[in-house]
Amino acid sequence: EKVEATPGGDLMCYGRASDGQLDHDEQIVDPQFSSKAIRDWLATGGNVRVQHNAQRDPAGVGLEVSTDESGATWVKSLIVEDGAKKLLLAKALTAYSVGIARPTIVRDPVAKGGRITSGTICEISLVDRPSNARCGVTLVKSAGDGTPEYVGEVFGADDDIAKALDADLTKAATDDLVNVDLPKGASISISPADFAAL
């Protein structure tokens, strides 16, 4: 797949950071909260980390935030740290994950782990396995008019893939090893140990 760097050799990354859907922690990050909180994160520095690790150098910085009609919030970031760029290009980092400080979690009949309705997005990380399977990232370059142009998919943040993954995680708990055929020819293997770790 084609991957293009900025003139300085850095990487542009674009993806869904939050979407108000149930995640693997059986929680929902409320989209009204996340939309505003992620904009506040961008306005106050927009720090991007790797694996939520504050001990590492920052991976980069957020550039743009937008929320679509479904309530999903998308982030465009510039990745500058060499280790993060290498991991992103190798597809070892596949998604955004929001870091929420002092969350308020309320009961929700859909989410056994509760609904997060307030708190502070203190960072957004590039991670290898997001709690929300729909939060993938794509490598991008800027088109002539400044809009993102998608040049290489790292992780399919596609709703059909996410639904297939959610369904097959349950099956994985009872099989020794499951080979899951996902849409668009992608496949994953999930062991019971991996399922338990989720």
C-alpha positions as CSV (number, residue, x, y, z in Angstrom):
1,E,0.0,0.0,0.0
2,K,1.1,3.5,-0.7
3,V,2.3,5.5,2.3
4,E,3.4,9.1,1.9
5,A,5.2,11.2,4.4
6,T,5.2,14.9,4.9
7,P,8.1,16.8,3.3
8,G,9.9,16.6,6.7
9,G,9.5,12.8,6.8
10,D,6.7,12.7,9.3
11,L,3.4,10.8,9.0
12,M,-0.2,12.1,8.8
13,C,-2.7,9.8,10.5
14,Y,-6.5,10.0,10.4
15,G,-9.1,7.9,12.2
16,R,-12.1,7.5,14.5
17,A,-11.2,8.3,18.1
18,S,-14.7,7.6,19.6
19,D,-18.1,6.7,18.3
20,G,-20.6,6.2,21.2
21,Q,-20.8,2.5,20.7
22,L,-20.3,-0.4,23.2
23,D,-16.6,-1.3,23.6
24,H,-14.9,-4.5,24.8
25,D,-14.9,-3.1,28.4
26,E,-18.7,-3.1,28.1
27,Q,-18.7,0.7,28.3
28,I,-19.9,3.5,26.1
29,V,-18.2,6.8,25.8
30,D,-21.1,9.2,25.4
31,P,-20.8,10.9,22.1
32,Q,-22.0,14.3,23.4
33,F,-19.2,14.2,26.0
34,S,-16.5,12.9,23.7
35,S,-17.2,15.3,20.9
36,K,-16.7,18.3,23.1
37,A,-13.9,16.7,25.2
38,I,-11.8,15.8,22.2
39,R,-12.2,19.4,20.8
40,D,-11.0,20.6,24.2
41,W,-8.1,18.2,24.0
42,L,-7.1,19.6,20.7
43,A,-7.4,23.2,21.9
44,T,-5.2,22.5,24.9
45,G,-2.3,20.9,23.1
46,G,-3.7,17.8,21.4
47,N,-1.0,15.4,22.7
48,V,-0.7,12.0,21.0
49,R,1.0,9.2,22.8
50,V,1.8,5.5,22.2
51,Q,0.0,2.9,24.2
52,H,-1.1,5.5,26.9
53,N,2.5,5.6,28.1
54,A,3.4,8.9,29.7
55,Q,7.0,7.7,30.2
56,R,7.7,7.7,26.4
57,D,8.4,10.7,24.2
58,P,5.1,11.9,22.7
59,A,4.2,10.3,19.3
60,G,2.9,13.5,17.8
61,V,0.2,16.1,18.0
62,G,-3.4,16.4,17.0
63,L,-4.2,18.7,14.0
64,E,-8.0,18.5,13.4
65,V,-11.1,17.1,15.0
66,S,-14.5,16.5,13.4
67,T,-17.7,14.8,14.5
68,D,-20.0,13.1,11.9
69,E,-23.8,12.8,11.8
70,S,-23.6,9.4,13.6
71,G,-21.8,11.0,16.6
72,A,-18.4,9.5,15.8
73,T,-15.5,11.9,16.4
74,W,-12.5,11.7,14.0
75,V,-9.0,12.9,14.6
76,K,-6.2,13.9,12.2
77,S,-2.7,13.9,13.7
78,L,0.9,14.5,12.8
79,I,3.2,11.6,14.0
80,V,6.8,12.8,14.5
81,E,8.5,10.4,16.9
82,D,10.7,7.9,15.1
83,G,9.6,4.8,17.1
84,A,5.9,5.6,16.7
85,K,6.3,6.2,12.9
86,K,8.1,2.8,12.6
87,L,5.4,1.0,14.6
88,L,2.6,2.7,12.6
89,L,4.2,1.8,9.2
90,A,4.7,-1.8,10.4
91,K,1.0,-1.9,11.4
92,A,1.9,-2.6,15.0
93,L,-0.1,0.4,16.0
94,T,-3.6,0.2,14.5
95,A,-6.0,2.6,16.2
96,Y,-6.7,5.6,18.4
97,S,-7.7,5.2,22.0
98,V,-8.9,8.0,24.3
99,G,-7.3,8.5,27.7
100,I,-10.0,9.9,30.1
101,A,-9.0,11.4,33.5
102,R,-11.6,11.6,36.3
103,P,-14.4,10.0,34.3
104,T,-18.0,10.2,35.5
105,I,-19.6,6.8,34.8
106,V,-23.4,6.4,35.0
107,R,-25.5,3.3,34.8
108,D,-26.7,2.3,31.3
109,P,-28.9,-0.7,30.5
110,V,-26.9,-1.2,27.2
111,A,-23.5,-0.9,28.8
112,K,-22.8,-3.2,31.8
113,G,-19.6,-1.2,32.5
114,G,-21.6,2.1,32.4
115,R,-21.7,5.2,30.2
116,I,-18.9,7.8,30.5
117,T,-20.6,11.2,30.5
118,S,-17.9,13.5,31.7
119,G,-14.2,13.8,32.5
120,T,-11.1,15.1,30.7
121,I,-9.5,13.7,27.6
122,C,-6.0,14.0,28.8
123,E,-4.4,12.3,25.8
124,I,-5.2,10.3,22.7
125,S,-2.9,7.3,22.1
126,L,-2.0,5.2,19.1
127,V,-2.5,1.6,20.3
128,D,-2.1,-2.0,19.0
129,R,-5.5,-3.2,20.1
130,P,-8.3,-0.6,20.9
131,S,-11.0,-1.3,23.4
132,N,-13.4,0.0,20.7
133,A,-12.8,-2.1,17.6
134,R,-14.3,0.6,15.4
135,C,-11.5,3.1,16.2
136,G,-8.9,2.4,13.5
137,V,-6.5,4.8,11.8
138,T,-5.5,5.4,8.2
139,L,-2.3,6.9,6.9
140,V,-3.0,10.1,4.9
141,K,-1.5,12.9,3.0
142,S,-2.9,16.3,2.4
143,A,-4.5,16.9,-0.9
144,G,-4.0,20.3,-2.6
145,D,-7.0,21.9,-1.0
146,G,-5.8,20.7,2.5
147,T,-8.4,17.9,2.9
148,P,-7.1,14.5,4.0
149,E,-6.4,12.0,1.1
150,Y,-6.3,8.4,2.2
151,V,-3.2,6.6,1.0
152,G,-2.9,3.4,3.1
153,E,-5.2,1.6,5.4
154,V,-3.7,0.4,8.6
155,F,-6.7,-1.0,10.4
156,G,-10.2,-1.2,8.9
157,A,-12.4,1.1,11.0
158,D,-15.3,-0.4,9.1
159,D,-18.6,-1.0,10.9
160,D,-19.0,-4.4,9.1
161,I,-15.6,-5.6,10.3
162,A,-16.3,-4.3,13.8
163,K,-19.6,-6.2,13.9
164,A,-18.0,-9.4,12.7
165,L,-15.3,-9.0,15.3
166,D,-17.8,-8.4,18.1
167,A,-19.7,-11.5,17.1
168,D,-16.7,-13.7,16.8
169,L,-15.1,-12.7,20.1
170,T,-18.0,-14.6,21.8
171,K,-17.3,-17.7,19.7
172,A,-13.6,-17.5,20.5
173,A,-14.3,-18.1,24.2
174,T,-15.4,-21.7,23.4
175,D,-13.0,-22.7,20.7
176,D,-9.3,-23.6,21.1
177,L,-8.5,-21.4,18.2
178,V,-10.9,-19.6,15.8
179,N,-10.0,-18.5,12.3
180,V,-12.5,-15.7,11.6
181,D,-13.2,-14.7,8.0
182,L,-14.0,-10.9,8.0
183,P,-15.4,-8.8,5.3
184,K,-13.2,-7.7,2.4
185,G,-10.9,-10.8,2.7
186,A,-9.4,-9.8,6.1
187,S,-8.9,-12.5,8.7
188,I,-7.9,-12.7,12.4
189,S,-7.2,-15.5,14.8
190,I,-8.3,-15.2,18.5
191,S,-7.4,-17.7,21.2
192,P,-9.4,-18.0,24.5
193,A,-6.4,-16.3,26.2
194,D,-6.7,-13.3,23.9
195,F,-10.4,-13.2,24.5
196,A,-9.9,-13.3,28.3
197,A,-7.4,-10.4,28.0
198,L,-10.0,-8.3,26.3
